[in-house]
Amino acid sequence: METFTAIYNTIWFQALLKLVLGALLTGIIGLERSSLNKPAGFGTHAILGVSAVLIVLCSEYLGYLYDIDISRIPAQLLSGIGFIGAGTIIRNGVNVKGVTTAAGLFSVTCIGMSVGAGYYIGAILATIIVYLILAYSHNISDKFERFNIIDLELKITDDVNKTIANIEDYFATKKIEIKGIKRPDKKEKAKGEEIIEIYGDYDARQVKKNQIITDLISMNNISEVNDQE
Protein backbone atom coordinates (compact mmCIF):
# COMPACT_ATOMS: atom_id res chain seq x y z
CA MET A 1 0.00 0.00 0.00
CA GLU A 2 2.81 2.38 0.86
CA THR A 3 4.50 1.56 -2.43
CA PHE A 4 1.32 2.37 -4.36
CA THR A 5 0.89 5.63 -2.44
CA ALA A 6 4.47 6.59 -3.21
CA ILE A 7 3.99 5.86 -6.92
CA TYR A 8 0.63 7.67 -6.98
CA ASN A 9 2.18 10.81 -5.52
CA THR A 10 5.01 10.99 -8.06
CA ILE A 11 4.84 13.76 -10.64
CA TRP A 12 5.13 11.23 -13.47
CA PHE A 13 2.15 9.17 -12.34
CA GLN A 14 0.03 12.26 -11.73
CA ALA A 15 0.83 13.60 -15.19
CA LEU A 16 -0.02 10.25 -16.82
CA LEU A 17 -3.25 9.94 -14.82
CA LYS A 18 -4.41 13.42 -15.78
CA LEU A 19 -3.55 13.05 -19.46
CA VAL A 20 -5.28 9.67 -19.78
CA LEU A 21 -8.34 10.79 -17.81
CA GLY A 22 -8.54 13.96 -19.90
CA ALA A 23 -8.45 11.93 -23.12
CA LEU A 24 -11.15 9.54 -21.87
CA LEU A 25 -13.57 12.17 -20.61
CA THR A 26 -13.31 14.47 -23.61
CA GLY A 27 -13.29 11.48 -25.98
CA ILE A 28 -16.68 10.41 -24.62
CA ILE A 29 -18.16 13.69 -25.80
CA GLY A 30 -16.37 13.28 -29.12
CA LEU A 31 -17.99 9.86 -29.58
CA GLU A 32 -21.44 11.46 -29.44
CA ARG A 33 -20.40 13.93 -32.14
CA SER A 34 -18.88 11.13 -34.24
CA SER A 35 -22.13 9.16 -34.09
CA LEU A 36 -23.84 12.05 -35.90
CA ASN A 37 -21.06 12.53 -38.49
CA LYS A 38 -20.15 15.96 -37.13
CA PRO A 39 -16.97 17.73 -38.33
CA ALA A 40 -15.17 17.22 -35.00
CA GLY A 41 -15.34 13.69 -33.61
CA PHE A 42 -13.61 11.49 -31.06
CA GLY A 43 -10.06 12.25 -32.20
CA THR A 44 -10.48 16.02 -32.28
CA HIS A 45 -12.16 16.18 -28.88
CA ALA A 46 -9.68 13.81 -27.23
CA ILE A 47 -6.63 15.61 -28.63
CA LEU A 48 -8.05 18.96 -27.55
CA GLY A 49 -8.74 17.59 -24.08
CA VAL A 50 -5.22 16.19 -23.71
CA SER A 51 -3.79 19.50 -24.92
CA ALA A 52 -5.81 21.40 -22.32
CA VAL A 53 -4.53 19.09 -19.57
CA LEU A 54 -0.98 19.55 -20.81
CA ILE A 55 -1.34 23.34 -20.82
CA VAL A 56 -2.34 23.31 -17.15
CA LEU A 57 0.49 20.91 -16.24
CA CYS A 58 2.94 23.06 -18.17
CA SER A 59 1.72 26.18 -16.36
CA GLU A 60 2.17 24.50 -12.98
CA TYR A 61 5.67 23.36 -14.00
CA LEU A 62 6.70 26.84 -15.13
CA GLY A 63 5.23 28.32 -11.97
CA TYR A 64 7.31 25.92 -9.90
CA LEU A 65 10.51 26.76 -11.79
CA TYR A 66 10.17 30.50 -12.24
CA ASP A 67 7.55 31.62 -9.70
CA ILE A 68 5.23 33.09 -12.34
CA ASP A 69 1.45 33.50 -12.49
CA ILE A 70 0.27 30.02 -13.54
CA SER A 71 -3.17 31.26 -14.62
CA ARG A 72 -1.94 33.28 -17.60
CA ILE A 73 -1.28 30.41 -20.03
CA PRO A 74 -4.63 28.62 -19.46
CA ALA A 75 -6.38 31.97 -19.88
CA GLN A 76 -4.81 32.33 -23.34
CA LEU A 77 -5.95 28.80 -24.19
CA LEU A 78 -9.60 29.75 -23.64
CA SER A 79 -9.13 32.68 -26.01
CA GLY A 80 -7.38 30.57 -28.63
CA ILE A 81 -10.01 27.82 -28.66
CA GLY A 82 -12.30 30.25 -30.42
CA PHE A 83 -10.32 29.79 -33.63
CA ILE A 84 -10.87 26.03 -33.63
CA GLY A 85 -14.53 26.43 -32.74
CA ALA A 86 -15.03 28.93 -35.55
CA GLY A 87 -13.63 26.38 -38.00
CA THR A 88 -16.52 23.99 -37.26
CA ILE A 89 -19.21 26.61 -37.92
CA ILE A 90 -20.51 26.65 -41.48
CA ARG A 91 -23.06 29.01 -42.98
CA ASN A 92 -25.24 27.49 -45.69
CA GLY A 93 -27.79 29.97 -46.95
CA VAL A 94 -30.02 30.87 -44.01
CA ASN A 95 -28.73 27.93 -41.97
CA VAL A 96 -25.77 27.99 -39.60
CA LYS A 97 -24.31 24.58 -38.70
CA GLY A 98 -21.63 23.53 -36.26
CA VAL A 99 -22.41 25.89 -33.38
CA THR A 100 -23.20 22.99 -31.04
CA THR A 101 -19.96 21.24 -31.99
CA ALA A 102 -18.04 24.47 -31.37
CA ALA A 103 -19.65 24.73 -27.93
CA GLY A 104 -18.66 21.11 -27.32
CA LEU A 105 -15.04 21.88 -28.17
CA PHE A 106 -15.08 24.74 -25.69
CA SER A 107 -16.56 22.44 -23.03
CA VAL A 108 -13.91 19.72 -23.51
CA THR A 109 -11.23 22.39 -23.19
CA CYS A 110 -12.67 23.38 -19.82
CA ILE A 111 -12.95 19.71 -18.82
CA GLY A 112 -9.32 19.12 -19.77
CA MET A 113 -8.21 22.15 -17.77
CA SER A 114 -10.19 20.91 -14.76
CA VAL A 115 -8.48 17.52 -14.97
CA GLY A 116 -5.10 19.21 -15.29
CA ALA A 117 -5.84 21.24 -12.16
CA GLY A 118 -6.81 18.06 -10.29
CA TYR A 119 -10.52 18.96 -10.04
CA TYR A 120 -11.59 15.44 -11.04
CA ILE A 121 -15.13 15.43 -9.67
CA GLY A 122 -16.00 18.64 -11.52
CA ALA A 123 -14.55 17.27 -14.77
CA ILE A 124 -16.43 13.97 -14.48
CA LEU A 125 -19.75 15.62 -13.61
CA ALA A 126 -19.31 18.14 -16.45
CA THR A 127 -18.61 15.29 -18.89
CA ILE A 128 -21.82 13.51 -17.90
CA ILE A 129 -23.91 16.68 -18.11
CA VAL A 130 -22.47 17.83 -21.45
CA TYR A 131 -22.92 14.36 -22.97
CA LEU A 132 -26.55 14.19 -21.85
CA ILE A 133 -27.22 17.66 -23.24
CA LEU A 134 -25.71 16.82 -26.61
CA ALA A 135 -27.41 13.43 -26.85
CA TYR A 136 -30.90 14.30 -25.64
CA SER A 137 -31.46 18.07 -25.89
CA HIS A 138 -33.30 17.68 -29.22
CA ASN A 139 -35.91 15.48 -27.52
CA ILE A 140 -36.67 18.30 -25.08
CA SER A 141 -36.69 21.04 -27.72
CA ASP A 142 -39.03 19.02 -29.93
CA LYS A 143 -41.63 19.03 -27.15
CA PHE A 144 -41.59 22.79 -26.65
CA GLU A 145 -40.72 24.17 -30.10
CA ARG A 146 -43.49 24.09 -32.68
CA PHE A 147 -41.43 24.67 -35.82
CA ASN A 148 -37.99 23.15 -36.30
CA ILE A 149 -35.44 23.24 -39.10
CA ILE A 150 -34.61 20.01 -40.88
CA ASP A 151 -31.39 19.71 -42.84
CA LEU A 152 -30.65 16.33 -44.38
CA GLU A 153 -28.01 14.91 -46.70
CA LEU A 154 -29.27 12.08 -48.87
CA LYS A 155 -27.40 9.64 -51.07
CA ILE A 156 -29.47 8.75 -54.13
CA THR A 157 -28.21 5.74 -56.06
CA ASP A 158 -30.37 5.86 -59.20
CA ASP A 159 -33.11 7.80 -61.05
CA VAL A 160 -32.21 11.01 -59.23
CA ASN A 161 -34.83 13.36 -60.66
CA LYS A 162 -37.72 10.97 -60.02
CA THR A 163 -36.45 10.26 -56.50
CA ILE A 164 -36.26 13.97 -55.71
CA ALA A 165 -39.82 14.35 -56.97
CA ASN A 166 -40.91 11.54 -54.64
CA ILE A 167 -39.15 13.27 -51.75
CA GLU A 168 -40.94 16.53 -52.53
CA ASP A 169 -44.29 14.70 -52.62
CA TYR A 170 -43.52 13.08 -49.26
CA PHE A 171 -42.58 16.41 -47.72
CA ALA A 172 -45.83 17.91 -49.04
CA THR A 173 -47.91 15.16 -47.38
CA LYS A 174 -46.11 15.81 -44.08
CA LYS A 175 -46.54 19.59 -44.50
CA ILE A 176 -42.78 20.15 -44.50
CA GLU A 177 -41.88 23.40 -46.24
CA ILE A 178 -38.80 22.95 -48.42
CA LYS A 179 -36.45 25.93 -48.24
CA GLY A 180 -33.90 24.62 -50.68
CA ILE A 181 -32.33 21.61 -52.37
CA LYS A 182 -28.59 21.63 -52.98
CA ARG A 183 -27.30 19.37 -55.75
CA PRO A 184 -23.65 18.82 -56.70
CA ASP A 185 -21.99 20.28 -59.77
CA LYS A 186 -21.56 18.03 -62.78
CA LYS A 187 -17.88 17.51 -61.95
CA GLU A 188 -18.79 16.29 -58.44
CA LYS A 189 -21.40 13.76 -59.54
CA ALA A 190 -20.51 10.11 -59.32
CA LYS A 191 -21.71 7.76 -62.03
CA GLY A 192 -25.18 6.45 -61.21
CA GLU A 193 -25.50 8.23 -57.86
CA GLU A 194 -25.81 11.70 -56.37
CA ILE A 195 -25.58 13.23 -52.90
CA ILE A 196 -28.04 16.06 -52.31
CA GLU A 197 -28.84 18.28 -49.34
CA ILE A 198 -32.41 19.30 -48.61
CA TYR A 199 -33.53 21.66 -45.88
CA GLY A 200 -36.78 23.17 -44.72
CA ASP A 201 -39.21 23.75 -41.82
CA TYR A 202 -41.53 21.22 -40.19
CA ASP A 203 -44.08 21.18 -37.38
CA ALA A 204 -42.45 19.22 -34.57
CA ARG A 205 -45.85 18.54 -32.98
CA GLN A 206 -47.14 16.84 -36.09
CA VAL A 207 -44.12 14.85 -37.24
CA LYS A 208 -40.85 13.78 -35.63
CA LYS A 209 -37.46 14.11 -37.29
CA ASN A 210 -36.58 10.47 -36.61
CA GLN A 211 -39.75 9.39 -38.40
CA ILE A 212 -38.88 11.57 -41.40
CA ILE A 213 -35.41 10.04 -41.62
CA THR A 214 -36.86 6.51 -41.29
CA ASP A 215 -39.40 7.15 -44.05
CA LEU A 216 -36.79 8.60 -46.39
CA ILE A 217 -34.30 5.77 -45.93
CA SER A 218 -37.08 3.31 -46.78
CA MET A 219 -37.68 4.95 -50.18
CA ASN A 220 -36.38 3.36 -53.36
CA ASN A 221 -32.97 4.59 -54.58
CA ILE A 222 -32.08 6.27 -51.24
CA SER A 223 -29.21 4.41 -49.59
CA GLU A 224 -28.15 6.88 -46.90
CA VAL A 225 -29.66 9.75 -44.90
CA ASN A 226 -27.54 11.96 -42.63
CA ASP A 227 -28.86 14.63 -40.28
CA GLN A 228 -26.82 17.82 -40.79
CA GLU A 229 -28.20 19.64 -37.73
HELIX and SHEET records of a PDB file:
HELIX    1   1 GLU A    2  TYR A    8  1                                   7    
HELIX    2   2 ILE A   11  SER A   35  1                                  25    
HELIX    3   3 PHE A   42  TYR A   66  1                                  25    
HELIX    4   4 ARG A   72  GLY A   87  1                                  16    
HELIX    5   5 VAL A   99  GLY A  116  1                                  18    
HELIX    6   6 TYR A  120  PHE A  144  1                                  25    
HELIX    7   7 VAL A  160  THR A  173  1                                  14    
HELIX    8   8 LYS A  186  GLU A  188  5                                   3    
HELIX    9   9 LYS A  209  ILE A  217  1                                   9    
SHEET    1   A 2 ILE A  90  ASN A  92  0                                        
SHEET    2   A 2 ASN A  95  LYS A  97 -1                                        
SHEET    1   B 4 GLU A 177  LYS A 182  0                                        
SHEET    2   B 4 GLU A 194  ASP A 203 -1                                        
SHEET    3   B 4 PHE A 147  ILE A 156 -1                                        
SHEET    4   B 4 ILE A 222  ASP A 227 -1                                        
END                                                                             
